[in-house]
């Protein structure tokens, strides 16, 4: 008979893998939201100010919508969710090890 229930080692490996992979979207989302987004907003303000000085009210192709900030927030939420799932899998692995008497 094959045991289909993963042992603690499987949960440990999966938890560490997911936890490790969660740092990339979390770091890139935070960097984008706190570093890249303010630079883009600053450049958009400069373009809008220059357009107003020239007497233009709207410039086609330059928008001030929040799609980019929504993208960065979504990436941050994905990274946090992955970290939570990795932490849950690690706690399951530790619980299984404790029940087996390995700890």
Secondary structure, 3 states (H helix, E strand, C coil): CCCCCCCHHHHHHHHHHHHHHHHHHHHHHHHHHHHHHHHHHHHHHHHHHHHHHHCCCCCCCCCCCCHHHHHHHHHHHHHHHHHHHHHHHHHHHHHHHHHHCCC
